[in-house]
Amino acid sequence: LGATFLHNYDLKNFPFDRQVLKIHLDHTQEYADVWEFIADPQSGIDKSISVEGWKIDSIKTRVSKKSYDSNFGLTELNPNFSRVTVEINMKREALLTFFKLTLGLVVAVVIAVLASLLPPNNDDLFSSRVGLLGATLLAVVVSQQFADAKAGDTSSVTLVDSLHMLGSLAILALFVSTLVSRFACLNE
């Protein structure tokens, strides 16, 4: 058995995000004054149920009345219907995912820092230094593309995105410092 529900995920903290999934069940055959849901205070989840990559923290049910912008052709204006909402609090368990998404970034930044230690006054080493910095910047871009593919289409900047942007800026700063140090060596 399965179902698909629409949900707007907040992925700003991906892959360490928390989500509150709300499932609304409405009884639209009878008005709320005739038919009303009653929440069971002992509602819960079977401990054997698991969602891969997620930990279910809690489940709550609450009852409310729902009115729609339509009267569905009924003579009464804006009738109320009984609604039960199931709220599922979940958090992603993704330390390994975070490691996989940021490993390329970390390696690229470390190589960029090590490349910056090459002396700028030697022509051969300088070109190697610039080449390594360019390659590490390309590696960060590829790593970001991989991370975007895993996170899906997001309209917000995730934690992994922020780290990749910071890594790109660090490599850019190392590139600028490389050029400054090269010009300083040439002017000596």
Disulfide bonds with the S-S distance in Angstrom:
none
